[in-house]
């Protein structure tokens, strides 16, 4: 969801997405497929920490076939969209969407025979991204980000497009009230 809104592509046909249809884990196998089809292309899966864990075993495939697939993990220790909907629909009652037991993604990459890189501060980002791009073979980039950032715009359940939440100056109270009882029934 973040990449769809903020990454600027300079050419067409460079974006593969499940379209926000709740298919956690889609990105990495899809990226591996693109890398096989276009072995000389730079292919990056931009994934959440929970999403990548759905199909992390595909790192074995990338290593075995010497793919150059890069995995850029936005690590906020949450199933981000699940947490956001819990905030929206359930009055900020967060349940089972936070994980304080995520693996060390750098060590996990190394365990598979790939390269692992981590950035915890914005100042580290540019050099670490260049390192990821310049490193041959599969790379996991663990980018530690803010835990509770919401992804907007968002259309609340049961609402029209013109009722979209834009996120600009939206308070927790406004977000919690965005979906009425009819919309909650739809979820």
N, C-alpha and C positions, 0 to 999 in steps of 0.2 A: 504494500500500500504506500509506503514511504517513497520507494523508487518511482512508482507510477506518478506521483505528484511532484517530485523534486528533481529527478534526474533528467537532464536535457539531452535528448538524442539529436545528433546532427545529420543523420541519414535515416531514411525509412527502413522498415523491416529489420530493426535491430532490437526489438523488444518482444519477449515471449512472456506471457502472463496467464495465470488461471482466471484473471479478471475479478479477483476478490470473491470467488465462489466458495471460500472456506476450505480450499484444498491444501492444507498445511503439508509440507513435504514435497510439493510439486516441483519447486525450483531447481533443486540439485540434479535429479535425474534428467530433467528437461535440459539443463545446462550441459550435462555430459553428452546428451544426444546431439545438441548443437555443436559441441566441440568435436565429436566424431565426424559430423557432416562438414564442418569447416575447421580442419585441424590447424590452420594458420591464423585463425581469428582469435582475438582476445574475448574470452567468454567468462562473464562474472555472474554468479548467482548471488543476488542480494536477498538475504534471508533473515528472519528473526531467529533467536536462539532456540525457541521451541520448535519452529518449523524445520530447521536443519536436523534436529534430533529424530524427526519422523523417518528420514531416509539416510542417516549418516553412514550406514553400511555401504552406500554407493561410493564412498571414498575409496573403498577397496577396489571397485571397478576402475575409478580414475587412476589409481596407482598402478594396477595391473596392466592397463592399456596405455600407460604413460600419457594420459591426457593432461592438458595444461589448464584445466578448469580451475577458476578461482572462486572461492566461497567467501563472501563478505558478510559477516554476521553482525547484525545490529542487536547487541546483547543488552537487554534491559532487565533480565531475570524474570520476565513475565511472558505469558501468552498475551501479547499487547492488545490485540483487538478483542480478545475474550475479556480481559480486564476492563477495557474501555466500555464494552457493552454491560458489564456488571455495574460499572459506575453509572451508566445511563439508565439502565432498566431496574436496578436493584438498590438504589439509594446508596451507592458506594460500598455495598457489602461485597467484599472481594473474597471469592472462594475458589481454591484450587487452581488459580491461574498464576500464582507466584511460585518460584522455585529457588530455594537457597542451596540446592544440591546439584546445580548444573556441573557438567564436567569441565575440567580445564581444557578449553578447546585447542590451545597450543600443544599441550601434551597429547591430546587425542589425535591431532594431526600427525605428530611424530610417531605415535604408536602404530599408525597405519603406514608409515613410511613417507608421509607427505611433509610439507613445511607448515609451521604455525607461526603466526605473527599476531601481536596484540597492541592495541592503542587504547590508552585510558584517558588521554587528554587531547583536546583539539590541536595543541601545538605539535603533537606526535604524528598527526594524521597524514600530512602530505608526504613526508619521508617514508612512512610505513606503507602507504598506498603504492608509491613508486617501487618499493622493495617487493611488494606483492606482484606487481605487474612484471618486474624484471626477473623474478624467480621462476626457473623452468619447473614444469610439473605442477601437480595440484597443490594449492595453497589454501589454508583456512586463515582468514583474517578475522580476529575477534575484536570488534569495535565496541567498547563498553560505552553505553549511552545512558541518558537520564531515564530513571525507572518509570516515571509516571507521565511521560509526555503523551498527549492524545493526538490521534491522526485525524485531521480535518481536511476538507469538508466531509460531512457525514449526513446521510439522509436517515432520520429516525424512522423506525418501523411504523407503518400506517400513515406516513406523511407523504406529501407531494414534493417534487424537486424544489419548488419555491419555499419549502419549509426547511431546507438544508441548513445544518449547523456549520457555520464557516470557521468557527474557532477563534475569531478575533474578539478578544475581551470577553470570552465566554467563561462565566464562573461555574464552580461545581454545582451551585444551586440551579442555575439556568440549564445546565446539561442534565441534571437529574430530573427536571420538570419537562424536558423536551419531548418525551414520549407519553402520550395519554394512555388511559386504560385500554382503549380500542387497539392502539398500537402494540401494547404489551401482550394482548391476546394473540397477535399474529406471530409472535416469536416462539 
